[in-house]
Amino acid sequence: MVYEERNAWAGLIVSVIAVTVYVVLVLQQAGSGPVTDVDWVPLMLWTIGGGIVAAILVSIAWGILAGMRDPDGVGKSDQRDRDIAHMSTRVGQAFIVIAGLGVIVLCAFEADWFWIANTMFFGFAVSSIVGGIASVIAYRRGLV
Amino acid sequence: MVKPTQVTNSIRATREAAGMTQADLARTVGVTRQTLIAIEQGRYSPSLELAFQLARAFGVGLDDLFDYPGE
């Protein structure tokens, strides 16, 4: 597995875990009340910050382990990595656009801040997860 | 499902005839061994620049290494 593929896997795994943890915490805090009453700002910020740090740490730890077996492959990327990165960005971008349009609609209807922020948050999350899945499929199955 | 490319190549046969390993050729053209494997197996279409680099690594023309059947 090449350096950039490990990064794609690390990002995908961390994204799925971070989003799951966020949803569980929000639902736990909401209890039987409305989710709009949840203090979502610190939860969301911790999820985003924690997700970024965790993805970096997982990538570094995985890189160290892989580097022990193949010292030549550490940190190397090439044309295929760039092509796969472009493809996954293109795939993921659609969800950011959909979320952005959703935010405009929610603002037009003066929805609660909770729904506006979470629509954008899940747009980023789904974009990251779908883009990550597209990346790992391209690494495993091919990109032609 | 990834749409297979119609471009085929004889990189593996040419490389083996030249007595080169995948690691040797990958190093020569500046890609990872995994990328070279993907190209040899038809799972990745190289850029035109990389295709030229591969052909030059063997001292052959593009047409000798890559084939496109067309219609």
Backbone of each chain as ProteinMPNN parsed JSONL, in Angstrom:
{"seq_chain_A": "MVYEERNAWAGLIVSVIAVTVYVVLVLQQAGSGPVTDVDWVPLMLWTIGGGIVAAILVSIAWGILAGMRDPDGVGKSDQRDRDIAHMSTRVGQAFIVIAGLGVIVLCAFEADWFWIANTMFFGFAVSSIVGGIASVIAYRRGLV", "coords_chain_A": {"N_chain_A": [[0.845, -1.188, 0.0], [0.624, 2.161, -0.956], [1.965, 5.379, 0.155], [0.07, 7.569, -0.164], [-2.276, 6.137, -0.426], [-2.528, 4.989, 2.064], [-2.954, 7.332, 3.519], [-5.439, 8.04, 2.471], [-7.043, 5.933, 3.386], [-6.716, 6.331, 6.158], [-7.902, 8.869, 6.499], [-10.517, 8.273, 5.7], [-11.363, 6.278, 7.541], [-11.133, 7.685, 9.983], [-12.925, 9.798, 9.488], [-15.417, 8.474, 9.322], [-15.607, 7.4, 11.919], [-15.497, 9.784, 13.459], [-17.802, 11.211, 12.64], [-19.779, 9.407, 13.415], [-19.387, 9.351, 16.205], [-19.993, 12.032, 16.771], [-22.747, 12.182, 16.055], [-23.834, 10.344, 17.881], [-23.193, 11.613, 20.337], [-24.626, 14.027, 20.105], [-27.259, 13.061, 19.973], [-27.371, 11.802, 22.44], [-27.106, 13.979, 24.2], [-29.391, 15.342, 23.529], [-31.359, 13.675, 24.424], [-34.638, 13.004, 25.311], [-35.611, 15.311, 24.414], [-35.908, 18.14, 22.063], [-33.546, 18.186, 19.324], [-32.541, 20.597, 18.616], [-32.075, 21.985, 20.917], [-29.657, 21.195, 21.831], [-26.295, 21.852, 22.856], [-24.521, 22.366, 20.4], [-22.239, 23.552, 19.316], [-19.602, 23.345, 20.73], [-19.364, 20.537, 20.523], [-19.319, 20.082, 17.752], [-17.048, 21.562, 16.98], [-15.029, 20.247, 18.44], [-15.238, 17.738, 17.265], [-14.487, 18.267, 14.596], [-11.867, 19.348, 14.956], [-10.676, 17.259, 16.448], [-10.936, 15.191, 14.607], [-9.25, 16.006, 12.511], [-6.735, 16.036, 13.81], [-6.618, 13.344, 14.642], [-6.621, 11.999, 12.165], [-4.164, 12.804, 11.153], [-2.422, 11.732, 13.093], [-2.989, 8.966, 12.909], [-2.165, 8.52, 10.308], [0.571, 9.121, 10.516], [1.433, 7.182, 12.396], [0.781, 4.815, 11.035], [2.371, 5.197, 8.812], [4.927, 5.037, 9.964], [4.988, 2.344, 10.753], [4.674, 1.117, 8.234], [6.946, 2.099, 7.006], [8.962, 0.712, 8.255], [8.89, -1.703, 6.997], [9.119, -1.064, 4.287], [11.285, 1.081, 3.526], [11.834, 2.706, 1.301], [9.443, 3.561, 0.243], [8.316, 5.569, 1.761], [6.512, 8.519, 2.132], [6.363, 8.99, -0.595], [4.844, 10.127, -3.601], [3.024, 10.03, -6.688], [2.113, 10.533, -10.2], [-0.245, 8.96, -10.45], [-1.287, 9.029, -7.858], [-1.917, 11.75, -7.711], [-3.843, 11.927, -9.743], [-5.851, 10.273, -8.708], [-6.458, 11.69, -6.395], [-7.511, 14.053, -7.508], [-9.791, 12.994, -8.765], [-11.245, 12.001, -6.56], [-11.741, 14.354, -5.176], [-13.375, 15.673, -6.987], [-15.594, 13.939, -6.982], [-16.418, 14.144, -4.308], [-17.014, 16.85, -4.088], [-19.558, 17.408, -5.069], [-21.32, 16.92, -2.997], [-20.768, 18.935, -1.197], [-21.668, 21.111, -2.601], [-24.41, 20.482, -2.732], [-25.008, 20.583, 0.008], [-24.433, 23.291, 0.47], [-26.429, 24.523, -1.072], [-28.59, 23.567, 0.353], [-28.215, 24.915, 2.775], [-28.702, 27.56, 1.97], [-31.421, 27.38, 1.349], [-32.434, 26.687, 3.892], [-31.746, 28.993, 5.308], [-33.352, 30.799, 3.965], [-35.82, 30.03, 4.854], [-35.558, 30.705, 7.454], [-34.54, 28.835, 9.318], [-33.635, 26.985, 12.331], [-30.445, 27.687, 13.881], [-29.061, 25.347, 14.419], [-29.873, 23.434, 12.474], [-28.964, 24.655, 10.164], [-26.149, 24.851, 10.536], [-25.55, 22.133, 10.905], [-26.335, 21.004, 8.507], [-24.406, 21.984, 6.746], [-22.148, 20.911, 8.002], [-22.622, 18.132, 7.717], [-22.568, 18.027, 4.99], [-19.849, 18.504, 4.443], [-18.847, 16.272, 5.807], [-20.026, 14.039, 4.48], [-19.013, 14.504, 1.955], [-16.289, 14.13, 2.446], [-16.271, 11.434, 3.257], [-17.443, 10.038, 1.063], [-15.685, 10.841, -0.963], [-13.361, 9.702, 0.056], [-14.03, 6.974, -0.042], [-14.244, 6.695, -2.807], [-11.585, 7.149, -3.461], [-10.175, 4.959, -2.226], [-11.335, 2.844, -3.585], [-10.479, 3.403, -6.173], [-7.725, 3.046, -5.822], [-7.651, 0.312, -5.239], [-9.201, -1.007, -7.283], [-8.612, 0.272, -9.643], [-7.917, 3.011, -11.934], [-8.911, 4.296, -14.784]], "CA_chain_A": [[0.0, 0.0, 0.0], [1.474, 3.357, -1.06], [1.805, 6.438, 1.151], [-1.18, 8.319, -0.326], [-3.408, 5.234, -0.186], [-2.656, 4.904, 3.533], [-3.593, 8.583, 3.955], [-6.857, 7.979, 2.089], [-7.684, 5.016, 4.343], [-6.72, 6.977, 7.488], [-8.917, 9.912, 6.463], [-11.84, 7.649, 5.605], [-11.684, 5.62, 8.824], [-11.324, 8.722, 11.013], [-14.16, 10.536, 9.171], [-16.581, 7.652, 9.697], [-15.656, 7.333, 13.388], [-15.786, 11.118, 14.0], [-19.216, 11.535, 12.385], [-20.582, 8.519, 14.263], [-19.267, 9.843, 17.585], [-20.729, 13.298, 16.84], [-24.195, 11.892, 16.034], [-24.173, 9.697, 19.159], [-23.128, 12.618, 21.409], [-25.75, 14.969, 19.938], [-28.497, 12.357, 20.346], [-27.313, 11.586, 23.901], [-27.395, 15.265, 24.868], [-30.785, 15.716, 23.266], [-32.226, 12.811, 25.227], [-35.97, 12.917, 24.713], [-35.991, 16.668, 23.991], [-35.567, 18.476, 20.665], [-32.098, 18.258, 19.075], [-32.147, 22.003, 18.454], [-31.674, 22.508, 22.227], [-28.311, 20.688, 22.155], [-25.189, 22.813, 22.698], [-23.802, 21.651, 19.345], [-21.007, 24.236, 18.871], [-18.366, 22.67, 21.17], [-19.315, 19.159, 19.99], [-18.913, 20.122, 16.345], [-15.663, 22.029, 16.889], [-14.166, 19.158, 18.925], [-15.262, 16.664, 16.259], [-13.669, 18.695, 13.449], [-10.469, 19.421, 15.403], [-10.226, 15.905, 16.813], [-10.853, 14.397, 13.379], [-8.038, 16.408, 11.781], [-5.574, 15.557, 14.576], [-6.613, 11.872, 14.611], [-6.224, 11.549, 10.82], [-2.71, 13.024, 11.039], [-1.738, 10.771, 13.969], [-3.136, 7.613, 12.336], [-1.328, 8.483, 9.113], [1.98, 9.066, 10.947], [1.679, 5.868, 13.022], [0.72, 3.829, 9.95], [3.564, 5.447, 7.994], [6.104, 4.509, 10.682], [4.923, 0.877, 10.652], [4.923, 0.739, 6.832], [8.318, 2.472, 6.702], [9.852, -0.333, 8.777], [8.931, -2.79, 6.015], [9.533, -0.554, 2.978], [11.789, 2.442, 3.769], [11.881, 3.488, 0.064], [8.129, 4.068, -0.154], [7.803, 6.555, 2.714], [6.3, 9.89, 1.678], [6.408, 9.128, -2.054], [3.584, 10.154, -4.343], [3.303, 10.213, -8.105], [1.008, 10.981, -11.061], [-1.477, 8.21, -10.155], [-1.827, 9.58, -6.605], [-2.537, 13.059, -8.013], [-5.065, 11.675, -10.533], [-6.865, 9.731, -7.8], [-6.859, 12.789, -5.507], [-8.403, 14.928, -8.283], [-11.059, 12.291, -8.979], [-12.007, 11.923, -5.301], [-12.198, 15.718, -4.873], [-14.516, 15.924, -7.888], [-16.725, 13.146, -6.501], [-16.868, 14.67, -3.017], [-17.454, 18.246, -4.192], [-20.999, 17.461, -5.339], [-22.054, 16.931, -1.726], [-20.579, 20.263, -0.603], [-22.589, 21.99, -3.341], [-25.769, 20.156, -2.276], [-25.134, 21.129, 1.366], [-24.475, 24.753, 0.349], [-27.783, 24.879, -1.528], [-29.471, 23.287, 1.497], [-28.039, 26.009, 3.738], [-29.41, 28.731, 1.431], [-32.864, 27.134, 1.516], [-32.735, 26.756, 5.329], [-31.68, 30.412, 5.683], [-34.536, 31.46, 3.4], [-36.965, 29.705, 5.719], [-35.161, 31.104, 8.807], [-34.463, 27.632, 10.154], [-32.789, 27.081, 13.527], [-29.0, 27.626, 13.591], [-28.645, 23.937, 14.518], [-30.064, 22.745, 11.188], [-28.107, 25.294, 9.157], [-24.759, 24.428, 10.781], [-25.388, 20.69, 10.726], [-26.443, 20.691, 7.072], [-23.082, 22.222, 6.159], [-21.232, 19.939, 8.602], [-22.795, 16.818, 7.097], [-22.1, 18.156, 3.606], [-18.397, 18.263, 4.484], [-18.588, 14.902, 6.255], [-20.376, 13.091, 3.411], [-18.038, 14.751, 0.895], [-15.041, 13.486, 2.846], [-16.434, 9.975, 3.289], [-17.651, 9.534, -0.308], [-14.416, 11.049, -1.666], [-12.433, 8.694, 0.588], [-14.416, 5.669, -0.598], [-13.855, 6.726, -4.23], [-10.119, 7.021, -3.503], [-9.685, 3.606, -1.929], [-11.777, 1.973, -4.683], [-9.569, 3.661, -7.301], [-6.431, 2.403, -5.525], [-7.793, -1.151, -5.27], [-9.784, -1.54, -8.511], [-7.998, 0.907, -10.797], [-8.398, 4.316, -12.403], [-8.512, 4.362, -16.197]], "C_chain_A": [[0.887, 1.248, 0.0], [1.056, 4.413, -0.02], [0.443, 7.138, 1.055], [-2.401, 7.427, -0.121], [-3.627, 5.073, 1.32], [-3.34, 6.156, 4.07], [-5.086, 8.576, 3.649], [-7.624, 7.088, 3.057], [-7.801, 5.673, 5.716], [-7.815, 8.035, 7.545], [-10.32, 9.34, 6.461], [-12.265, 7.046, 6.938], [-11.988, 6.662, 9.898], [-12.621, 9.5, 10.756], [-15.39, 9.762, 9.635], [-16.726, 7.617, 11.22], [-16.081, 8.685, 13.967], [-17.259, 11.476, 13.823], [-20.123, 10.686, 13.27], [-20.571, 9.012, 15.705], [-20.081, 11.131, 17.756], [-22.236, 13.046, 16.922], [-24.627, 11.291, 17.371], [-24.199, 10.732, 20.284], [-24.298, 13.608, 21.325], [-27.05, 14.31, 20.397], [-28.552, 12.102, 21.857], [-27.683, 12.863, 24.647], [-28.852, 15.671, 24.689], [-31.732, 14.92, 24.15], [-33.581, 12.68, 24.566], [-36.461, 14.285, 24.232], [-35.63, 16.937, 22.541], [-34.053, 18.639, 20.477], [-31.629, 19.715, 18.944], [-31.727, 22.64, 19.779], [-30.25, 22.09, 22.616], [-27.277, 21.805, 21.942], [-24.205, 22.205, 21.688], [-22.445, 22.275, 18.99], [-19.735, 23.55, 19.388], [-18.236, 21.254, 20.622], [-18.799, 19.153, 18.552], [-17.45, 20.533, 16.21], [-14.68, 20.951, 17.343], [-14.111, 18.019, 17.906], [-14.368, 17.018, 15.076], [-12.181, 18.697, 13.825], [-9.903, 18.05, 15.706], [-10.04, 15.039, 15.58], [-9.581, 14.713, 12.603], [-6.794, 15.85, 12.476], [-5.467, 14.036, 14.492], [-6.151, 11.36, 13.253], [-4.717, 11.695, 10.638], [-1.956, 11.967, 11.853], [-1.805, 9.346, 13.408], [-2.209, 7.468, 11.129], [0.155, 8.361, 9.48], [2.31, 7.682, 11.51], [1.727, 4.768, 11.963], [1.96, 3.953, 9.063], [4.816, 4.89, 8.639], [6.153, 2.987, 10.552], [5.257, 0.415, 9.226], [6.376, 1.02, 6.445], [9.322, 1.446, 7.199], [10.001, -1.465, 7.751], [9.473, -2.333, 4.667], [10.011, 0.894, 3.116], [11.769, 3.319, 2.517], [10.545, 4.163, -0.254], [7.591, 5.185, 0.713], [7.705, 7.94, 2.07], [6.309, 10.079, 0.175], [5.003, 9.229, -2.638], [3.918, 10.442, -5.799], [2.042, 10.634, -8.858], [-0.305, 10.273, -10.732], [-2.111, 8.731, -8.88], [-2.541, 10.904, -6.871], [-3.834, 12.868, -8.797], [-6.189, 11.174, -9.628], [-7.368, 10.824, -6.861], [-7.816, 13.738, -6.234], [-9.777, 14.294, -8.44], [-11.894, 12.292, -7.698], [-12.518, 13.304, -4.89], [-13.431, 16.052, -5.708], [-15.761, 15.202, -7.391], [-17.3, 13.766, -5.223], [-17.468, 16.063, -3.103], [-18.962, 18.376, -4.395], [-21.782, 17.598, -4.032], [-21.896, 18.269, -0.998], [-21.525, 21.255, -1.285], [-24.026, 21.756, -2.87], [-26.002, 20.749, -0.883], [-25.238, 22.657, 1.325], [-25.846, 25.227, -0.093], [-28.792, 24.661, -0.402], [-29.416, 24.398, 2.528], [-28.785, 27.265, 3.263], [-30.92, 28.583, 1.643], [-33.255, 27.27, 2.992], [-32.708, 28.208, 5.814], [-32.929, 31.147, 5.189], [-35.763, 31.229, 4.277], [-36.681, 30.007, 7.198], [-35.185, 29.921, 9.779], [-33.55, 27.878, 11.35], [-31.314, 26.974, 13.123], [-28.501, 26.183, 13.566], [-28.726, 23.258, 13.151], [-29.156, 23.329, 10.103], [-26.661, 24.791, 9.299], [-24.573, 22.941, 10.485], [-25.554, 20.254, 9.269], [-25.078, 20.866, 6.408], [-22.081, 21.193, 6.681], [-21.365, 18.573, 7.917], [-22.453, 16.842, 5.607], [-20.608, 17.883, 3.531], [-18.098, 16.801, 4.821], [-18.859, 13.897, 5.144], [-19.394, 13.254, 2.243], [-16.73, 14.019, 1.194], [-15.144, 11.966, 2.778], [-16.582, 9.411, 1.868], [-16.366, 9.694, -1.135], [-13.383, 10.013, -1.233], [-12.73, 7.307, 0.036], [-14.003, 5.593, -2.073], [-12.344, 6.526, -4.377], [-9.679, 5.579, -3.296], [-10.141, 2.611, -2.997], [-10.839, 2.147, -5.885], [-8.212, 3.007, -7.063], [-6.521, 0.889, -5.668], [-8.196, -1.674, -6.648], [-9.184, -0.918, -9.768], [-8.645, 2.22, -11.174], [-7.94, 4.439, -13.846], [-9.33, 5.395, -16.946]], "O_chain_A": [[1.781, 1.385, 0.835], [-0.018, 4.351, 0.58], [-0.254, 7.285, 2.059], [-3.449, 7.906, 0.31], [-4.763, 5.026, 1.791], [-4.192, 6.076, 4.955], [-5.898, 9.039, 4.45], [-8.72, 7.436, 3.498], [-8.844, 5.589, 6.365], [-8.569, 8.101, 8.516], [-11.21, 9.856, 7.136], [-13.381, 7.271, 7.407], [-12.97, 6.545, 10.631], [-13.339, 9.828, 11.701], [-16.29, 10.322, 10.261], [-17.825, 7.783, 11.749], [-16.926, 8.737, 14.861], [-17.891, 11.986, 14.748], [-21.113, 11.179, 13.809], [-21.616, 9.085, 16.351], [-20.774, 11.304, 18.759], [-22.921, 13.63, 17.762], [-25.655, 11.675, 17.929], [-25.122, 10.733, 21.099], [-24.884, 13.978, 22.342], [-27.844, 14.917, 21.116], [-29.614, 12.171, 22.475], [-28.465, 12.839, 25.597], [-29.464, 16.263, 25.579], [-32.773, 15.421, 24.573], [-33.676, 12.293, 23.401], [-37.57, 14.412, 23.713], [-35.103, 16.057, 21.86], [-33.363, 19.16, 21.353], [-30.452, 20.014, 19.142], [-31.102, 23.7, 19.787], [-29.706, 22.573, 23.609], [-27.365, 22.587, 20.996], [-23.195, 21.612, 22.067], [-21.59, 21.597, 18.421], [-18.868, 23.202, 18.587], [-17.135, 20.812, 20.293], [-17.959, 18.333, 18.182], [-16.699, 19.942, 15.433], [-13.633, 20.755, 16.726], [-13.06, 17.408, 17.709], [-13.591, 16.188, 14.605], [-11.348, 18.131, 13.118], [-8.797, 17.712, 15.282], [-9.101, 14.246, 15.507], [-8.913, 13.812, 12.097], [-5.916, 15.271, 11.835], [-4.38, 13.492, 14.297], [-5.382, 10.402, 13.179], [-4.068, 10.83, 10.05], [-0.984, 11.381, 11.377], [-0.815, 8.614, 13.426], [-1.557, 6.44, 10.948], [0.901, 7.609, 8.853], [3.325, 7.083, 11.155], [2.601, 3.902, 11.992], [2.526, 2.953, 8.621], [5.676, 4.334, 7.955], [7.205, 2.409, 10.278], [6.011, -0.538, 9.028], [6.969, 0.281, 5.659], [10.41, 1.316, 6.637], [11.053, -2.095, 7.637], [10.181, -3.072, 3.983], [9.25, 1.827, 2.86], [11.697, 4.542, 2.63], [10.503, 5.194, -0.926], [6.512, 5.709, 0.435], [8.684, 8.462, 1.536], [6.266, 11.215, -0.297], [4.092, 8.512, -2.226], [4.959, 11.023, -6.107], [1.045, 11.035, -8.258], [-1.363, 10.903, -10.731], [-3.332, 8.866, -8.807], [-3.621, 11.158, -6.338], [-4.816, 13.567, -8.546], [-7.338, 11.595, -9.762], [-8.56, 10.886, -6.56], [-8.811, 14.179, -5.659], [-10.801, 14.958, -8.272], [-13.097, 12.549, -7.735], [-13.603, 13.418, -4.319], [-14.397, 16.633, -5.214], [-16.853, 15.771, -7.377], [-18.515, 13.896, -5.078], [-18.326, 16.425, -2.298], [-19.57, 19.345, -3.942], [-22.785, 18.309, -3.974], [-22.792, 18.685, -0.264], [-22.106, 22.123, -0.634], [-24.771, 22.708, -2.638], [-27.05, 21.339, -0.617], [-26.034, 23.248, 2.056], [-26.372, 26.207, 0.435], [-29.72, 25.449, -0.218], [-30.44, 24.783, 3.092], [-29.423, 27.95, 4.063], [-31.602, 29.521, 2.058], [-34.27, 27.886, 3.315], [-33.539, 28.61, 6.629], [-33.488, 31.994, 5.886], [-36.621, 32.1, 4.424], [-37.45, 29.622, 8.079], [-35.748, 29.983, 10.872], [-32.792, 28.847, 11.381], [-30.966, 26.279, 12.168], [-27.619, 25.842, 12.779], [-27.783, 22.596, 12.718], [-28.649, 22.609, 9.243], [-26.037, 24.366, 8.326], [-23.573, 22.537, 9.891], [-24.978, 19.25, 8.85], [-24.643, 20.027, 5.62], [-21.269, 20.663, 5.922], [-20.367, 17.936, 7.579], [-22.093, 15.816, 5.029], [-20.148, 17.131, 2.672], [-17.228, 16.173, 4.217], [-18.043, 13.013, 4.885], [-18.993, 12.271, 1.62], [-16.144, 13.379, 0.321], [-14.229, 11.291, 2.306], [-15.928, 8.43, 1.513], [-16.001, 8.807, -1.907], [-12.622, 9.505, -2.057], [-11.819, 6.555, -0.31], [-13.484, 4.576, -2.533], [-11.879, 5.836, -5.284], [-8.908, 5.037, -4.088], [-9.433, 1.648, -3.29], [-10.454, 1.172, -6.53], [-7.611, 2.472, -7.995], [-5.589, 0.251, -6.157], [-7.626, -2.649, -7.138], [-9.24, -1.517, -10.842], [-9.777, 2.507, -10.783], [-6.76, 4.654, -14.121], [-9.133, 5.588, -18.146]]}, "seq_chain_B": "MVKPTQVTNSIRATREAAGMTQADLARTVGVTRQTLIAIEQGRYSPSLELAFQLARAFGVGLDDLFDYPGE", "coords_chain_B": {"N_chain_B": [[-18.288, 0.085, -10.918], [-15.237, 0.009, -12.621], [-14.627, 1.386, -15.775], [-13.061, -0.471, -18.236], [-9.969, 0.31, -19.855], [-9.276, 0.746, -23.364], [-6.774, 0.773, -24.171], [-3.934, -1.14, -24.453], [-0.935, -2.662, -23.169], [2.507, -3.651, -23.497], [4.276, -3.687, -21.453], [5.095, -5.311, -19.314], [6.091, -7.681, -20.545], [8.111, -6.562, -22.123], [9.712, -5.43, -20.176], [10.518, -7.682, -18.712], [11.928, -8.985, -20.693], [14.01, -7.25, -20.93], [15.282, -7.685, -18.626], [14.679, -6.306, -16.329], [13.515, -5.37, -13.062], [10.314, -4.712, -11.491], [10.687, -2.758, -9.583], [13.078, -1.577, -10.434], [12.329, -0.397, -12.914], [10.272, 1.273, -12.078], [11.67, 3.062, -10.475], [13.315, 4.211, -12.394], [11.519, 5.668, -14.03], [10.346, 7.25, -12.186], [8.059, 6.63, -10.567], [5.857, 4.996, -8.147], [6.221, 1.526, -7.218], [3.776, 0.294, -7.053], [2.203, 1.842, -8.738], [3.358, 1.258, -11.194], [2.735, -1.459, -11.343], [-0.061, -1.256, -11.506], [-0.283, -0.014, -14.009], [0.849, -1.955, -15.695], [-1.033, -3.966, -15.39], [-3.195, -2.854, -16.582], [-4.867, -1.3, -15.062], [-4.563, 1.334, -14.679], [-4.31, 4.178, -16.621], [-1.511, 5.598, -17.945], [-0.2, 9.001, -17.962], [0.468, 10.947, -20.932], [3.069, 11.885, -20.85], [4.283, 10.175, -18.978], [3.973, 7.793, -20.349], [5.686, 8.217, -22.529], [8.088, 8.359, -21.098], [8.265, 5.746, -20.158], [8.483, 4.335, -22.564], [10.904, 5.372, -23.495], [12.588, 4.432, -21.544], [13.016, 1.866, -22.319], [14.057, 2.251, -24.756], [12.399, 2.232, -26.981], [9.659, 2.936, -29.307], [6.499, 4.671, -28.707], [4.382, 3.262, -29.883], [5.362, 0.713, -29.9], [5.14, -0.104, -27.365], [2.617, 0.502, -26.409], [-0.778, -0.204, -27.304], [-3.601, 0.608, -29.226], [-6.673, -0.45, -30.083], [-8.839, 0.861, -31.245], [-11.833, 1.461, -33.19]], "CA_chain_B": [[-17.374, -0.729, -11.745], [-14.354, 0.852, -13.415], [-14.672, 1.053, -17.2], [-11.699, -0.832, -18.658], [-9.42, 1.089, -20.969], [-9.006, -0.054, -24.565], [-5.325, 0.818, -24.398], [-3.208, -2.259, -23.846], [0.511, -2.422, -23.237], [3.368, -4.842, -23.379], [5.357, -3.249, -20.558], [5.612, -6.432, -18.517], [6.912, -8.553, -21.4], [9.306, -5.806, -22.52], [10.543, -5.275, -18.969], [11.135, -8.975, -18.396], [12.932, -9.268, -21.747], [15.161, -6.37, -20.671], [15.876, -8.124, -17.357], [14.449, -5.285, -15.284], [12.46, -5.655, -12.09], [9.326, -3.621, -11.394], [11.289, -1.695, -8.766], [14.061, -0.88, -11.29], [11.643, 0.439, -13.903], [9.537, 2.315, -11.345], [12.665, 4.059, -10.057], [13.797, 4.897, -13.607], [10.54, 6.64, -14.548], [9.925, 8.106, -11.071], [6.746, 6.332, -9.972], [5.937, 3.93, -7.154], [6.094, 0.176, -7.809], [2.336, 0.007, -7.143], [1.691, 2.508, -9.945], [3.828, 0.478, -12.345], [1.919, -2.689, -11.369], [-1.39, -0.871, -11.994], [-0.172, 0.241, -15.458], [1.078, -3.248, -16.366], [-2.271, -4.755, -15.342], [-4.258, -2.116, -17.268], [-5.779, -0.68, -14.084], [-4.291, 2.772, -14.676], [-3.769, 4.698, -17.885], [-0.511, 6.626, -17.627], [-0.257, 10.242, -18.734], [1.285, 10.876, -22.149], [4.455, 12.102, -20.447], [4.774, 8.937, -18.356], [4.045, 6.791, -21.423], [6.942, 8.484, -23.244], [9.203, 7.985, -20.21], [8.34, 4.278, -20.144], [9.013, 3.902, -23.872], [12.328, 5.752, -23.575], [13.355, 3.58, -20.617], [13.367, 0.651, -23.061], [14.611, 2.644, -26.051], [11.464, 1.884, -28.067], [8.651, 3.962, -29.559], [5.229, 4.499, -27.983], [3.59, 2.224, -30.548], [5.918, -0.614, -29.588], [4.816, -0.421, -25.964], [1.176, 0.647, -26.191], [-1.595, -0.505, -28.467], [-4.994, 1.054, -29.126], [-7.353, -1.1, -31.206], [-9.802, 1.764, -31.884], [-13.19, 0.921, -33.465]], "C_chain_B": [[-16.547, 0.202, -12.629], [-14.403, 0.407, -14.868], [-13.264, 0.723, -17.678], [-11.252, 0.008, -19.843], [-9.187, 0.167, -22.158], [-7.512, -0.093, -24.867], [-4.678, -0.376, -23.697], [-1.715, -1.955, -23.949], [1.285, -3.713, -23.061], [4.541, -4.521, -22.445], [5.968, -4.439, -19.812], [6.553, -7.326, -19.341], [8.22, -7.852, -21.777], [10.275, -5.679, -21.352], [11.265, -6.586, -18.642], [12.209, -9.342, -19.427], [14.195, -8.438, -21.518], [15.851, -6.726, -19.35], [15.726, -7.103, -16.234], [13.374, -5.759, -14.32], [11.473, -4.489, -12.112], [9.924, -2.446, -10.625], [12.284, -0.88, -9.589], [13.36, 0.102, -12.222], [10.889, 1.595, -13.212], [10.492, 3.442, -10.947], [13.123, 4.884, -11.271], [12.822, 5.984, -14.071], [9.931, 7.496, -13.43], [8.508, 7.897, -10.588], [6.927, 5.247, -8.91], [5.763, 2.582, -7.864], [4.613, -0.171, -7.997], [1.722, 0.639, -8.391], [2.108, 1.727, -11.187], [3.014, -0.814, -12.479], [0.537, -2.381, -11.953], [-1.366, -0.628, -13.507], [-0.023, -1.09, -16.205], [-0.213, -4.061, -16.44], [-3.441, -4.046, -16.024], [-5.253, -1.472, -16.326], [-5.537, 0.827, -13.978], [-3.699, 3.169, -16.022], [-2.77, 5.793, -17.566], [-0.727, 7.89, -18.449], [0.638, 10.059, -19.962], [2.769, 10.989, -21.804], [5.055, 10.818, -19.855], [4.898, 7.828, -19.392], [5.342, 6.969, -22.228], [8.147, 8.064, -22.398], [9.391, 6.471, -20.192], [8.955, 3.774, -21.453], [10.505, 4.191, -23.964], [13.187, 4.905, -22.646], [13.797, 2.299, -21.307], [14.004, 0.975, -24.416], [13.722, 2.25, -27.211], [10.476, 3.035, -28.27], [7.384, 3.668, -28.774], [4.412, 3.343, -28.551], [4.095, 0.809, -30.253], [5.483, -1.066, -28.199], [3.308, -0.401, -25.699], [0.421, 0.364, -27.478], [-3.029, -0.034, -28.22], [-5.759, 0.502, -30.317], [-8.339, -0.178, -31.933], [-11.136, 1.095, -32.084], [-13.122, -0.56, -33.803]], "O_chain_B": [[-17.092, 1.076, -13.304], [-14.247, -0.775, -15.173], [-12.361, 1.548, -17.542], [-12.046, 0.368, -20.713], [-8.935, -1.027, -21.996], [-7.045, -0.875, -25.695], [-4.86, -0.583, -22.497], [-1.296, -1.096, -24.724], [0.78, -4.713, -22.55], [5.651, -5.021, -22.628], [7.187, -4.558, -19.695], [7.649, -7.676, -18.903], [9.292, -8.457, -21.756], [11.49, -5.802, -21.512], [12.458, -6.596, -18.337], [13.244, -9.921, -19.095], [15.3, -8.858, -21.861], [16.877, -6.141, -19.001], [16.54, -7.046, -15.313], [12.44, -6.46, -14.708], [11.752, -3.427, -12.669], [9.698, -1.286, -10.97], [12.341, 0.345, -9.472], [13.736, 1.27, -12.313], [10.875, 2.727, -13.695], [10.162, 4.622, -11.067], [13.294, 6.1, -11.178], [13.237, 7.078, -14.454], [9.099, 8.363, -13.694], [7.82, 8.855, -10.236], [7.999, 4.655, -8.785], [5.226, 2.514, -8.97], [4.237, -0.837, -8.962], [0.838, 0.059, -9.022], [1.319, 1.554, -12.117], [2.65, -1.214, -13.585], [0.022, -3.132, -12.781], [-2.31, -0.989, -14.21], [-0.685, -1.321, -17.217], [-0.461, -4.758, -17.424], [-4.554, -4.571, -16.047], [-6.364, -1.132, -16.733], [-6.251, 1.514, -13.248], [-2.726, 2.581, -16.495], [-3.135, 6.812, -16.979], [-1.359, 7.853, -19.505], [1.454, 9.139, -20.022], [3.611, 10.296, -22.375], [6.175, 10.43, -20.185], [5.819, 7.014, -19.325], [6.009, 5.991, -22.566], [9.105, 7.486, -22.912], [10.516, 5.972, -20.21], [9.828, 2.906, -21.452], [11.278, 3.364, -24.449], [14.366, 4.679, -22.916], [14.814, 1.708, -20.944], [14.436, 0.074, -25.135], [14.213, 1.964, -28.303], [10.461, 3.991, -27.495], [7.205, 2.572, -28.243], [3.828, 2.552, -27.81], [3.344, -0.163, -30.346], [5.463, -2.26, -27.899], [2.791, -1.169, -24.888], [0.894, 0.643, -28.579], [-3.592, -0.251, -27.147], [-5.528, 0.93, -31.448], [-8.645, -0.403, -33.104], [-11.551, 0.266, -31.275], [-14.153, -1.182, -34.061]]}, "name": "protein", "num_of_chains": 2, "seq": "MVYEERNAWAGLIVSVIAVTVYVVLVLQQAGSGPVTDVDWVPLMLWTIGGGIVAAILVSIAWGILAGMRDPDGVGKSDQRDRDIAHMSTRVGQAFIVIAGLGVIVLCAFEADWFWIANTMFFGFAVSSIVGGIASVIAYRRGLVMVKPTQVTNSIRATREAAGMTQADLARTVGVTRQTLIAIEQGRYSPSLELAFQLARAFGVGLDDLFDYPGE"}
